[in-house]
Structures are given as C-alpha cells and as structure tokens.
Amino acid sequence: RSTKNKDKVNIKKDVKDLYETVLNKENTRALMFMFGHYLPSFYFRDIEWMQSLLPKIFPKDPEKKYLYLAAWEGYLANNLYYEIFIDPNFQELYQYALSMDIDDAGRKYFRDPDDGIAIHLALAFVYYKDFGFEHPLFKAFWEKDDSELHSHFISFLGRSFVSGDNVVTNEFLEKNPMGKKRIREFWDWLLTNHENPKTFSSFGFWINTEKNIFEPKWLAEHLRKTFEKSKGAIDWDYGLTKSVVTLSKVAPKDMALVARLHFLEGQIRNPDKQFPFMVESEWVEAFKILYNNSDTKEEIYNLINDLIEEGGSAFWALKNILPENGKV
C-alpha cells in the first residue's frame, strides 16, 4: 500500500514522552503486540523518531525474545507499506526474523510469524518491481530449508491472486501486467531451483483457467512438472477439478500424466491420504476426452485399470469408459 495521500500530523512532545515511557517499562506480550501493530500510524508521522525506537520495539536481547516475537507478530499483522518495507532498518528486521529459531511451542498466534513474513514477501514480490529474484531478502527467504515457510508464500499467492476474487486484487492484475508476469516467472523459477515435494504440493490454489493469468497449455505443462516434483500430492484439488476438462482438451499428454500422478501416486499410494477417494464428474469427462484421443488412449486405458485394481470401488465410475468395462 502507498501512503502518498496520508495526512501528515505531527506528534506532540507529551505524546512521544508517554509513548517512550510505556515502551521502556513494558514487559507483556499483549502490549508489545500493540506497539508492533500500530507502528505504521506513528512511523509515517515521524520517521526518524520511530526509527530510533525500533531497537526497543523489537529487542534482540535473548531475555526479551518473546517480547520481540509479540511485537513482530503485531507488525506482520498489518498491511504491507512500501515506504516501511524498503527502509533499511526494516530490511534488517526481516533478515533477522528469517535467521531466528522460533521456539514458542503451544503459543497461539493472531498471525503466525512464518505465515506473516511469507505474506509480506509474497506481496512485495508481486507489487514491487525492485523486489525480485536477486534481492537479498528474497534469496534469504528461499535459501532457508523450510518447506512449510515456503508453502505459506506459494499458497498465499495462489489464494490471493490466482483463485481469489478480491475486487482490488483483480483490478491490479488487469491494469498491471507485471503482476501476472511475476506470478508466471515465479513458477518457472521454483521449478528450476527447488526440489522439495512438500513445497510443490502447495500449488493447489494456482490452478485456474478463468482469470487469464496462465495460458491453458502453459498451465497444463507446469502442472505436469509440479505434480512430478510433488509426487502427485496437492493441498487443494478443487481448482484442478474445475479446470481439468479444459486442460485435457488442449494438453492431453500433460494431463494424462497429471491424472496418473494425482490419483495413483498422490492418493492411492500416498500414505498420508486418510479420507475416501472419489472421482468427480469433471474427472470422468476428462478421462473420456483423454481416452478418445489417440495420443493418450493407451495410457488412460492402463491408468483406469490400475486405479480400479488398486483403488477399488471409488474408481468404478471410470469402468464404463473402457470397452467391455476394461480388463478388471
């Protein structure tokens, strides 16, 4: 967000004195959260003064670690402001947060710090031209060996920009081609630079053929590469289900492999899957399309037989696609 039109109101000395007095004495997480959360309101009215107080709002003394985490949580619960984000003091705070080992077992957060920093950096990546792949903070984030942290970043982009229906976000994407370009470039970059299957299982919210972010053939190819890396696992398959008919028509070879990975590897052979499987009507239609395509006919024939043999009754809906109900 920008603050160009924000009214500039000077902070009176007695207010500053009271603020500093409370801050110097404060030792509770609840109020430190408030110091972090309302920081932008003070920052834009006296930048130098707030910069001088940052070491007290975000103390790095090991004995005050949990006070720091509370203030940082409060700050991350805010919207992202460009002027604050590019401030070298805050860049250092983001770097410091990434270097920390957050050991606060059992604590319930208003906004989990990992989720919060991932959201801030994801927003910066899409909105700010100068925050790209070579930015030190972007590199520090993606060099961490933390698939859960990375999943927050990926899932947020998918939920907010690809599958979400926020009016402001949609207008931004329509008026700013850079936003769509950044999203596509990120997917390419991640496929080239990362391998962790858990990270790639977070792309469920990226599967959408209605918002004109991805060309269908491009999307199908990237889904196939992503499912290969995630071993068929996906965190949310609604978008895939709603897109599978369209994608099967334009990229049958890619989608035949996606179907195998999704159902056979990602569900039947995946020990983490505990819920019953089912084949939605969209998938039945997609299987028909792929079976009737000469390029994927044999592959789908074999897949349906494998699914029925290993998955049982959940996949019986596919039997009628095969001549004489298949081999099984």
Residue pairs with C-beta under 8 A, 6 or more apart in sequence:
1 79
1 80
1 81
1 82
2 81
2 82
2 83
3 44
3 81
3 83
6 44
8 44
8 45
9 45
10 45
10 46
11 42
11 45
11 46
11 49
16 46
16 49
19 42
20 53
22 31
23 35
23 53
23 56
23 57
24 56
26 32
26 35
26 67
27 67
29 66
29 67
29 69
29 70
30 70
32 57
32 67
32 68
32 70
32 71
32 74
33 70
33 71
33 73
33 74
33 110
34 74
35 57
35 71
35 74
36 57
36 58
36 70
36 71
36 72
36 73
36 74
36 75
36 76
36 77
37 74
37 75
37 77
37 78
38 74
39 50
39 57
39 74
39 75
39 78
39 84
40 78
40 81
40 84
42 49
42 50
43 50
43 84
44 81
44 83
47 87
51 87
51 89
54 89
54 93
57 71
58 68
58 71
58 72
58 75
58 93
59 67
59 68
60 68
60 96
66 104
69 102
69 104
69 113
72 93
72 97
72 113
72 116
73 109
73 110
73 111
73 112
73 113
73 116
74 110
76 111
76 113
76 116
76 117
76 119
76 120
77 110
77 111
77 116
80 119
80 120
80 123
80 124
80 127
82 127
82 128
84 90
85 91
85 120
85 124
85 128
85 131
86 128
86 130
91 136
91 137
94 117
94 120
94 121
94 137
95 136
95 137
95 140
97 113
97 117
98 117
98 137
98 140
98 141
98 144
102 113
102 114
114 146
114 148
114 149
114 152
115 152
115 156
117 141
117 149
118 141
118 149
118 150
118 152
118 153
118 156
119 152
119 153
119 156
121 131
121 137
121 138
121 141
121 153
122 153
122 156
122 157
122 160
124 131
125 131
125 132
125 138
125 157
125 182
125 186
126 157
126 161
126 179
126 182
126 183
127 172
127 179
129 178
131 137
131 138
132 138
132 182
133 139
133 185
133 189
141 149
141 150
141 153
142 150
142 193
142 194
144 150
147 196
147 198
147 199
148 198
150 194
150 196
150 199
150 202
151 198
151 199
151 201
151 202
151 235
154 190
154 199
154 202
154 203
154 206
155 202
155 204
155 205
155 235
157 183
157 186
157 205
157 206
158 202
158 203
158 204
158 205
158 206
159 205
160 166
160 169
161 169
161 173
161 179
161 183
161 213
162 183
162 205
162 206
162 207
162 208
162 211
162 213
163 205
163 206
163 207
163 208
163 239
170 211
172 179
173 179
173 180
173 211
173 213
180 212
180 213
183 213
184 213
184 214
184 218
187 203
187 206
187 222
187 226
188 222
190 199
190 200
191 222
191 225
191 226
191 229
194 200
195 229
197 229
197 230
197 231
197 233
198 230
198 233
200 226
200 227
200 229
200 230
201 230
201 233
201 234
201 235
202 235
203 223
203 226
203 230
203 234
203 235
204 234
204 235
204 236
204 237
204 238
204 239
204 240
205 235
205 236
205 239
206 239
207 219
207 223
207 239
207 240
207 243
208 214
208 239
208 243
209 216
209 219
209 243
209 246
209 247
214 222
216 246
216 247
216 250
216 251
217 250
217 251
219 243
219 247
220 247
220 250
220 251
220 254
220 255
220 258
221 251
221 254
223 240
223 247
223 254
223 255
223 258
224 254
224 255
224 257
224 258
224 261
227 234
227 257
227 258
227 261
227 262
227 266
228 257
228 261
230 266
231 261
231 265
231 266
231 270
232 260
232 261
232 262
232 263
232 264
232 265
232 266
232 267
232 270
233 265
233 266
233 270
233 272
234 240
234 262
234 266
237 262
240 258
240 262
241 280
241 282
241 283
242 282
244 255
244 259
244 282
244 283
244 286
245 282
245 285
245 286
245 289
247 254
247 255
247 258
247 286
248 255
248 286
248 289
248 290
249 289
252 289
252 290
252 293
252 295
252 296
253 295
253 296
255 286
255 290
255 296
256 290
256 296
256 299
256 300
256 303
257 299
259 283
259 286
259 287
259 290
259 300
259 303
260 299
260 303
260 306
263 277
263 279
263 303
263 307
263 311
263 315
264 303
264 306
264 307
264 310
264 311
266 273
267 273
267 277
267 311
268 277
268 307
268 310
268 311
269 310
276 314
277 311
277 314
277 315
278 314
279 287
279 314
279 315
279 317
279 318
284 317
284 318
284 321
287 300
287 304
287 318
287 321
288 321
290 296
290 297
290 299
290 300
291 297
291 300
291 301
291 304
291 321
291 322
300 321
301 322
301 326
304 315
304 318
304 319
304 321
304 322
304 326
305 322
305 326
305 327
305 328
307 315
307 318
308 315
308 316
308 318
308 319
308 326
308 328
309 328
319 325
319 326
319 328
